[in-house]
Amino acid sequence: MTINQMSQALKSVGACFAVTTAKCILPNDPFGAIASYHIHPDCSYPHQDSIIRVYSQKQFADWIKTAKAVQRMTDEEKQFDLWESFWARWY
């Protein structure tokens, strides 16, 4: 998936990119940093309070799939359960 495709997928759920950390990790990073994509789930500001980090294209696709499923639901408890399942799969 290209960055443009990822941006369109985020836009389809009302989210946007914050930044990707891949551009700032040094080869000999002494802190064990891992490249990640930073997502603003609702494009709100200040965004630093709501950034979601994903570490792979597979995790990104799963986040988009979960966000779309949540948007189709009206039951808040079921929405919460979907997000809990997402977090359990990845963290």
ABEGO torsion letter per residue (X at the ends): XBAAAAAAAAAAAGBBBABBAAAABBAABAAGBBBBBBBBAAGBOBAAAABBBBABAAAAAAAAAAAAAAAABABAAAAAAAAAAAAAAAX
